[in-house]
Each structure stands twice: as structure tokens, then as C-alpha cells.
Amino acid sequence: MATRPLLLLAVLLGGLLALKSLSLVDEAASLFSERAYAAAMTAAPEQDAEPDEDEDAAEEEDPGPPPPPLSEVGPREIPSASRLGLERNLAVRRRELDNRERDLDTREQLLAVAQSRVDERIDQLETLRDEVQGLLGVLDDRREEQITDIVATYNSMEPEAVAPIFTAMRESDPETLLLVAERLPSRRLATIMGEMEPADAAELTSNLRARAEAFEDTVEAEARRALAEG
């Protein structure tokens, strides 16, 4: 009978040990749970801090204002057929004007080349004219000298000897006869014409008068032209 209390005491002690073990297990589990929660709370601010850095970087990039929502964007304008036709006509007109401008530039260049050639040709003609005038001047000087010599020769001859020569020159060289006759002194010419046939002398007189009138007409015409130009 003495063994039952010992058994009961052993059973009670075993139960108490079991309860104590369960209590220790509960406390350990609770401790582990608190530590896990504390670790999780400690890591949360660090994870929250990383998005802040990303937000700062995003703010530094400053991409500009956001695009308007699709609801605020109006429909895209579609050009009408008349507007398209007008733009097409304007483009064609612009090309025509460009082509015309190029044609004008080409014509201007051609005109410049032609003008240059004309100026060069005018310079050549003026040079040739000066040369011809120089030669004519030389010829005129020589001719003048010859006529002067001829006049001096006939002026030194006897009138009866000059008269038949003038009569022969009336047919062969009337121009030289007039040049010599008009340069002879008046008295000398009158003496020579007195030795000529009356008809020949009369013809020489008429020719000298016509020559004088032609010279006067030429001088008068040049004077009028000079007054008009002045």
C-alpha cells in the first residue's frame, strides 16, 4: 500500500516536468517570434530607404511635365482635299518660279558674255578706225604736199602754157583741175583762163562755183549738227 503514494508522487512529478517543458517550449517559441518580428521591423526601414534614393534620383532627372491624359488629347486634324490641292499647286508654282529664276540667271550670264564680246569687238574696231584714220591722215598729208607742189609748178609757168594743160585735164582729171585751180592766186587763175577757149573757161568757172557751194553746204550742215548736239 506504501507504493501507491510513491507512484502518484512520481506521476505528479512527471506531469509537472511535462508542464514545465511545455511552458519552456512556449516561452522559447514566443522569444523566437519576438526576435523574428524585431528583425523584420529593423529591416523594413532599410527597404523603405532604398525607394527614397530612387525617388531622389528620379527627381534629379526631372523628365518634365507628364503627358496629358488621352481624354484631353483632341482628334488629329486631317487636311481636306481643297487644302491638299492648294498645297500641291503652291509646290508646282514654287518649282516653276525656281526654274524661271534659273533660266533668268542663265540668260543674264549669256548676256554678260555677249556684252563682253561686243565690247571687245568695239575696242578692236576703234583701234582699227584709229589706224585707218592715221593712214588717211598720212595720205592726206602726202596728197596735200603733192597738190601744193603742182600748184607751185603751174604758178611758175606761163599762162599760155598752162591753158592747154587745163583744157586737157577737163576731160582726163577734172578733180585735180579743180583742186589746182581753186588754190591758184585769183589773178594768176584769171590770166590762165584768158588763154583758154571761152567754153572751157566757162565750164571751169561753173565747176569751181559748184564746188564752193558744196563746201559751204557741208560746213553749214556740220555747224548745225554741232549746235544741235551742244
Secondary structure by P-SEA (a helix, b strand, c coil): caaaaaaaaaaaaaaaaaaaaaaaaaaaaaaaaaaaaaaaaaaaaaaaaaaaaaaaaaaaacccccccccccccccccccaaaaaaaaaaaaaaaaaaaaaaaaaaaaaaaaaaaaaaaaaaaaaaaaaaaaaaaaaaaaaaaaaaaaaaaaaaaacccccaaaaaaaaccccaaaaaaaaaaccaaaaaaaaaaccaaaaaaaaaaaaaaaaaaaaaaaaaaaaaaaac
